């Protein structure tokens, strides 16, 4: 470690999240006590910003001891074998939790207040939504996003169930349940919010059977990954009116192709994987870079090291 | 006062808010210690439920000492001379605050996350909204709705200005300002939420000058009364792109007529005076009836007596 602080390469596309945010990441390195270097050869650490992750391998050399990735979910990096055990890779897990939870809240409220229908209306037609107050919300996954959402729901007054693999007690939730108790919850919930990581175990966690068990008024909100819902089963449930609606920031396939039935489904609201806008991303990634550079400089544990076994 | 509790007439249209809720109001009277009577002649108090307010006068007689009205805003009752000083009239002011604040939050988040655009999209187009986190929210009016909204905004992390006539300190707001300081706030706010009563003083509180002073990205949200915004000026500002958008649960004129330019305005989101859905209304009006019947029975001050001078 140099007396001037660790040498950090930021790139190769510093303006990947917009030219207006490029400077913020360099400043974050400096605020954390690091030194920005122009070439990866001189660097001990890399803050990866770029469109083509496969190029990361070209930048790595034995002197690189840490790589900060900019995304919260890193399953594609792991699957494509772009990471290794020679150094620490950190994701941005947790950095965007509040931002994504805010989007989930927006989607829930839009469903409750039927804003998707109102946005499409071209005349005044009396019609009522309902309130989150007094409703039953089931949050599937209590990582950063789930916990942030539960905190945001508190002053609105729904009854909140937090569901995790283990059923461990989740702060601020009214009830904490294990995933294997979901059979009892599918018929109970007014809103199901998916905020779980995409793994083999969570693939299609909402399929035909789960949808059939839900109330006719139930809404499904997904801000995690498209693969957690069986899209075909969802399309059928929406068309049949067997659930109230779906608000999806992530889809499977993604992007949702032109002409897909969800584009014309009156009970659906799709946002184009937009839960984490660049402005908020830059602000929060900058904070994470600063904190991790500071920890790296002091030889402390970094935030959100990638667990190569778990795949996130 | 009878030993059986005060005689309360509920009507004349008990199913005015839906047949499924009619029973709830009778039960509320009984839970409050009152006695439901079938004829207004036998009654000491009236819980008014009906479409034609002018018929209230027919039911009044000197023995009626209290009338509970079902709406929070009673300016039309006052203007039409339907109330008098012979007895106490109570509005439902405050009873629906949380419900309406929840709708305001839904509209703000829809504007921030551009859900109105997404709802209308029929193909995947990358596009970003922004967060309430880090934004500046100006809440105009800090009655029940404004205070409830400020409480709900707290965990989302915007900077909140609460504006009242006097500038008195409002709990949970980051800054409390007087209405005559608004000149400094119009250029500051990212979101302006109107939650003020409709009076002569608040008519067109947002007009051409105020709109011109706002940021190009600013959103205006109205859950109060349509007359608080100069609709023509708003239509022009939206068409010119001089503000970011408007989300309106109330309009002027209301209902917004077919073919009105706001129906085709891409920056606008209109909900049909739907902030207080019947289910929530019945639940909350029931609670208010119960509480006021209980107070009436005990001879205590009632909640939300109409101030005939102020007009609300």
HADDOCK unambig.tbl for C-alpha pairs under 7 A between the chains (distance, minus, plus):
assign (segid A and resid 99 and name CA) (segid B and resid 131 and name CA) 6.81 0.50 0.50
assign (segid A and resid 106 and name CA) (segid B and resid 106 and name CA) 6.29 0.50 0.50
assign (segid A and resid 106 and name CA) (segid B and resid 109 and name CA) 5.20 0.50 0.50
assign (segid A and resid 106 and name CA) (segid B and resid 110 and name CA) 6.22 0.50 0.50
assign (segid A and resid 109 and name CA) (segid B and resid 106 and name CA) 5.20 0.50 0.50
assign (segid A and resid 110 and name CA) (segid B and resid 106 and name CA) 6.22 0.50 0.50
assign (segid A and resid 116 and name CA) (segid B and resid 116 and name CA) 6.90 0.50 0.50
assign (segid A and resid 116 and name CA) (segid B and resid 119 and name CA) 5.17 0.50 0.50
assign (segid A and resid 118 and name CA) (segid B and resid 270 and name CA) 6.35 0.50 0.50
assign (segid A and resid 118 and name CA) (segid B and resid 271 and name CA) 5.74 0.50 0.50
assign (segid A and resid 119 and name CA) (segid B and resid 116 and name CA) 5.16 0.50 0.50
assign (segid A and resid 119 and name CA) (segid B and resid 119 and name CA) 6.29 0.50 0.50
assign (segid A and resid 119 and name CA) (segid B and resid 120 and name CA) 6.80 0.50 0.50
assign (segid A and resid 119 and name CA) (segid B and resid 269 and name CA) 5.63 0.50 0.50
assign (segid A and resid 119 and name CA) (segid B and resid 270 and name CA) 6.87 0.50 0.50
assign (segid A and resid 120 and name CA) (segid B and resid 119 and name CA) 6.80 0.50 0.50
assign (segid A and resid 120 and name CA) (segid B and resid 120 and name CA) 5.91 0.50 0.50
assign (segid A and resid 122 and name CA) (segid B and resid 263 and name CA) 5.10 0.50 0.50
assign (segid A and resid 122 and name CA) (segid B and resid 264 and name CA) 6.96 0.50 0.50
assign (segid A and resid 123 and name CA) (segid B and resid 258 and name CA) 5.48 0.50 0.50
assign (segid A and resid 123 and name CA) (segid B and resid 263 and name CA) 6.70 0.50 0.50
assign (segid A and resid 124 and name CA) (segid B and resid 255 and name CA) 6.27 0.50 0.50
assign (segid A and resid 124 and name CA) (segid B and resid 256 and name CA) 6.22 0.50 0.50
assign (segid A and resid 124 and name CA) (segid B and resid 272 and name CA) 6.03 0.50 0.50
assign (segid A and resid 125 and name CA) (segid B and resid 272 and name CA) 6.56 0.50 0.50
assign (segid A and resid 126 and name CA) (segid B and resid 272 and name CA) 5.81 0.50 0.50
assign (segid A and resid 127 and name CA) (segid B and resid 274 and name CA) 6.94 0.50 0.50
assign (segid A and resid 128 and name CA) (segid B and resid 274 and name CA) 5.77 0.50 0.50
assign (segid A and resid 128 and name CA) (segid B and resid 277 and name CA) 5.44 0.50 0.50
assign (segid A and resid 129 and name CA) (segid B and resid 277 and name CA) 6.10 0.50 0.50
assign (segid A and resid 130 and name CA) (segid B and resid 277 and name CA) 5.80 0.50 0.50
assign (segid A and resid 131 and name CA) (segid B and resid 99 and name CA) 6.81 0.50 0.50
assign (segid A and resid 131 and name CA) (segid B and resid 280 and name CA) 6.90 0.50 0.50
assign (segid A and resid 151 and name CA) (segid B and resid 155 and name CA) 6.85 0.50 0.50
assign (segid A and resid 152 and name CA) (segid B and resid 155 and name CA) 5.41 0.50 0.50
assign (segid A and resid 152 and name CA) (segid B and resid 156 and name CA) 6.56 0.50 0.50
assign (segid A and resid 155 and name CA) (segid B and resid 151 and name CA) 6.84 0.50 0.50
assign (segid A and resid 155 and name CA) (segid B and resid 152 and name CA) 5.40 0.50 0.50
assign (segid A and resid 156 and name CA) (segid B and resid 152 and name CA) 6.56 0.50 0.50
assign (segid A and resid 255 and name CA) (segid B and resid 124 and name CA) 6.28 0.50 0.50
assign (segid A and resid 256 and name CA) (segid B and resid 124 and name CA) 6.21 0.50 0.50
assign (segid A and resid 258 and name CA) (segid B and resid 123 and name CA) 5.48 0.50 0.50
assign (segid A and resid 263 and name CA) (segid B and resid 122 and name CA) 5.11 0.50 0.50
assign (segid A and resid 263 and name CA) (segid B and resid 123 and name CA) 6.71 0.50 0.50
assign (segid A and resid 264 and name CA) (segid B and resid 122 and name CA) 6.97 0.50 0.50
assign (segid A and resid 269 and name CA) (segid B and resid 119 and name CA) 5.64 0.50 0.50
assign (segid A and resid 270 and name CA) (segid B and resid 118 and name CA) 6.35 0.50 0.50
assign (segid A and resid 270 and name CA) (segid B and resid 119 and name CA) 6.87 0.50 0.50
assign (segid A and resid 271 and name CA) (segid B and resid 118 and name CA) 5.73 0.50 0.50
assign (segid A and resid 272 and name CA) (segid B and resid 124 and name CA) 6.05 0.50 0.50
assign (segid A and resid 272 and name CA) (segid B and resid 125 and name CA) 6.57 0.50 0.50
assign (segid A and resid 272 and name CA) (segid B and resid 126 and name CA) 5.82 0.50 0.50
assign (segid A and resid 274 and name CA) (segid B and resid 127 and name CA) 6.94 0.50 0.50
assign (segid A and resid 274 and name CA) (segid B and resid 128 and name CA) 5.78 0.50 0.50
assign (segid A and resid 277 and name CA) (segid B and resid 128 and name CA) 5.45 0.50 0.50
assign (segid A and resid 277 and name CA) (segid B and resid 129 and name CA) 6.10 0.50 0.50
assign (segid A and resid 277 and name CA) (segid B and resid 130 and name CA) 5.82 0.50 0.50
assign (segid A and resid 280 and name CA) (segid B and resid 131 and name CA) 6.92 0.50 0.50
